[in-house]
Amino acid sequence: MNDLLPLKDAAQQFGVKLDRLRRAAWDGRLTARQVGNQWLVEPSEVARFLRDGGRRPEPAAVTVGQRGEAMARIIAVAVPKGGTGKTTTTLNLGAALAEQGQRVLLVDFDPQGNLTQALGLRPADLEHTSYTAIKHFLSCFEPQLERAVRPTSMGVDVVPTSARLNLANDELAVAIQREFVLQKLLAPLAPSYDIILIDTLPYLGVLVVNALVAAQEVLVPLQAEYLATESVALMMDQVQLMRRSGLNASLRVLGILLTMVDQRTVIHREAVDYARRVFGSQVPIFGAMVKRSVRFPESQASHQSILAYDPEGDGSRAYRALAEEVLRGTS
């Protein structure tokens, strides 16, 4: 085994920028070990990283099931702060991906059920939800999430939820391997989809941990305000904790999405610049930015995606551009 080097020394040895290696270590494209505040890496891994053009090490991002079927990319839309656009992003990114021909499943894993309602479903009328699937699994360890899957007019399928998902916090607290329940529930569905997006709660807890264990990637919405950056830093720390603890050693940040941006104001332009400066050297920041617009709540009230409600508007263009970036992956 090669001796481990600090990233700074590895950057000097291979003649590359330290920020490039640090960012790759954060998002999983460079296999490195974090000790305290310092990243350590084997020289052979840096050589592999450069030789492969900055790509992730094998296995590839697309996983394969036991019978050889391709499995879905599972992306958690997560940040421990409310009002950042998680549900809006899950809904409209899903619609934009479906427009690109992807088979998309949305999972409402927030007891508020905003995604469920935006898709035109009434939680009180639903017999099968993400909560009933959890409850059934905890009683007999049989995944039956497919019972809850509902097609929608937006070209995506959804696993809806209701306020009863709040009860899962206490029920999962005493469950065996409680962090892996959502992963087990999604496993039988994964071969049927290209991408699964999970809408999460605005705080950290057992439900969000379940989403992070089930996912391969995390998309982090960042509201264009200074006060929102602390929640992004907390999310990045949580991703590192998932990796170091072994709960999900391959989890990576897909990217940070700037939302509710109003570039007419100085404070928003400064917040965008600040976010790129603080986080850009660590994780990817999407080129697509979502502007603040009344069209988003209007579209959700009418149970439409922004792509259907305002197809030529800024919001539609932003989420179509985001979908293209997601499909291309990050380099």
N, C-alpha and C positions, 0 to 999 in steps of 0.2 A: 504494500500500500504506500502511496505517495505521502510525504509529510504534508500536513495541512498548513496553508498560508493564510494570513489575513488578506482580505480583498484588496487592500491598498497595495500590499506587496505583490499580489498576483497581477494587479493592473500594471504596475511598473515593469514586472518581468515580461509580460506579454505585449506591452506597448498599447494598451487600450485604456479608455476612460474609466475611472473608478465608478462614476454614476451609471455607466452601462452595466457593469457587473453587479452593482448593488440592486439596480432595478430588476435584473434577471434573477437574482437570488430571491427577491421578494415575490416575484410572480411564478417561481417554480421552473423557469427555463434553464437555470443554472443550479445544479445540486450543491448546496452549501449547508453548513451547520452554523447556527447562531449560538454563540456563547456569550451570555450577558448582552452587551450592546455591540458586539463585534461578530462579523461574519468570517468564517473560516472555510477554505475551499481547497480541494486537491488540484495541483497543477494539471493533471491529466484531464480533469473535468473542465477546466478553463480551455484547454486545447480542444476538447470535444465540442464545447460550446461555440468556439470560433470556427472550427472546421464545418460545423453544421449550420452556419449562418445565423446563429442565435436562436435556433429552435430548441424546443424542450427535448430532454432525453427520452429514449424509448422506455416504456411503451408509449405509443402515439396517443393523442388526445381522444380518439375514438376507441372506445373499449368494445370488447367482443364477448358475448355471452357464452355459456357453456356449450350451446348447440351451434355456435359459429355466427349467430345473428349480430348485426351491428347494433350498438346500444346508443340511446339518446345522449346528447350533451345535456347535462343538468346544471342549470345556472340559478343560483339563489340571488334574488334582488334584495339586498340587505344593508341597513345602516341603523344604528340605535338612536334614531331621532324621527319624530313625526313630522309630517308636512314637507317631506323632501321629494315626493313624487314616486315612491316605490310602486304603488298600485297603478298609477298612470303609466309608468314605464313598463311594468309587466304586461298590461293590457295592450298598449300601442306597439311595443316592440314585438309582442306575440303576433299581432295583426300584420305588422310589416314583414315579419319572417314568413308568415303564411302566404303573404302576397308574393314572396320569392319562391313559393313552391315547397316550403318546409312543412313537415307534419309537426304541429305544435300542440303541446299540452300545458295549460296553465294550472297551477296548484294554489288555491287560496288557503294560506296557512296563517292568516291573521283573523282572530275571532271577531274583529269588527265587520268582516265580510263585505268590505267595500268593493272588492273585485267581483265577488259573486253578484252583488246587486247591480254593478255597472254593466254586467253581462245580461241583465234582464231577469235574473232568478230571484225568487223570494225565499230567503233562508228558512222561514217558518214552514214553507210548503215542502221542503226537501226531506225525503225519507233517508237518503244516503248522502253523507258528507265526509269530509276529511276526519271529522270527529268520530262518526260512527265506525269508520274504518279502523281508527286507532283503538277504539273500545273493543271491537271484535277481535283485533289482533292480540290485544293484551289478555283476552279471555281464552284464546285457543291457539295463538301464534300462527294463524292462517291469514295471509295477505289477501284481502278482497277489495282493494281500492277500486278495481274496475267497475264495481257496482255504482260508485259515485260519479263516474265520468259522464259528462253531459256534452253533447255537441252544441255549438252556438252558431248564430248567423254571421259571426265575424270570421269564420273559417278556421277557428281554433276550438279545441276541446278544453273543458275545464273540470277540475275537481273542486266543487263548491264547498263552502263552510257555513257555519252558523255561530252564534254567540256561545253555544255549548262547547266549542273548542277551548274556551277558558277552563273547563273542567279537566282538560287533559293535563294541565300543569301539575295538579295534585296526583292524578292517576299515574303519570309517567314518573313522578318523583320516587315511587316505590317499585317501579317495574324493573325487570331484568334487562340489562343492556338498553336502558331507556333512550340513550342517544341514537340508537340505530333503527328505531321503529319506522321512521319515514323512509329510510333507505330500503328496508325490507318491503314496505308497502309499494314502493315505486319499481322495484326490481322486475316484477312480471310485466309491467307496462312499458318499460324502457325500449324493448325491441320494436314497438309499434309507433314510435315517434322519433323525429330527428332532434328536436330540442324540447326540453321541459324547463319552464320558468316557474320559480317558487316565489310567491309574494309573502313577505315575512312581517313580523311584528316590529314596532318602532323601539324595541328595547331588547336587551340580551336576556336569555333564559332558556329553558329546556326545549321549547318549540323552535327557537332560532338555532340552537345547537343541532337539533335534528335536521334542520334544513342545510346547515353547513356540513354535516356528516354525509348527507345524501348527495350533495352537489360536488361537481368537479371544479366549478368556477363561481366567483362572486362578482356581481355587478353592483357597484356602490354609487347610488345617486347622491350628489352633493349640491345642496341648495347654495346659490351664489351669495352667501353671506359669511362674514368672518366667524360668527358664532357657530356655524355648522361644521367648521373644520375639525373641531375637537371630537365630534362623533365619528368622523371618518378615521381619525387617528386611532380611536378606540376600536373601530371595526378592523383595521389593519392589525392591531395587536391581537384581536380575537382570532383572526386567520392564522397568525403565527402560533398562537396557543393551540389551535386545532392541529397544526402540523407537528409541533414539538411533542404534543401529548400522544400522538399516534392515532387520535380519533379520525383524522383524515390527513395523512401525511402528504398527499399530492394536491391538496386544495390550493388554489391560486386566485389572485385578484385578476379578473378579466379586464377590468378598467373602471375608472371613475367617470361618471356622467354628470356634467354640470347641468343643473336644472333651474327653472324659474329665473332665468337670466334676463335682465333688462339692461342692455348695453348703452341705453340712452343716459343712464345715471353713472356718475363717477364712482360711487361706492360699489356698484356691481362690477364695473370694469376692474377696479382695484381688487375686488374679491376674487375674480376670475384669475387675474395675474398672480395673486397670492397663492391660490390653490395650485396653479401650475408650478410655481416656484417651490412650494413646500412638498408637494407629493409627486411631481413629475419625474424626479430622479429615482423614485422608489417603485412606482407602479405606473402602468399606462393610463393616460387620460384621453378619453375619446375626443376625436376632432368634432364630432357632432355635439351641439349644445342645444338644449331645449329652452326656448324663450318663455317667459311668463305670458299667459294668454287666458282669457275668459273662455276660449273655445274648448279647453280641456274639460272643465266642469259641465259646460253645456253638452258636450258630446256624451259624457258619461250619464247625464240625466236623461238623455234620449236613447241610452243603451246602444251607442255606436262607438266604434273606434274613431280617433281623430282622422284617420285615413279616409273613412267613409263620410264623416260629418263635414270635414273641410279639406278635401283631397289636395288642393293646390296651396294650402296655407303653410306657414312656417313650421307648425307642429308636425304636419305630415312629412314635410321634407326632412325635418330633424330625425324622426324615427325611421324613415326609410334609409337615411344615411347611417344611423346607428346600426340598423339591421345588416347593412353591407359590411360595416366594420366588424360586427360580431361574427359574420360568416367567414370573413377573411381571417379572423383571429388577429393576434398581436404579434409583432415581430420584435 
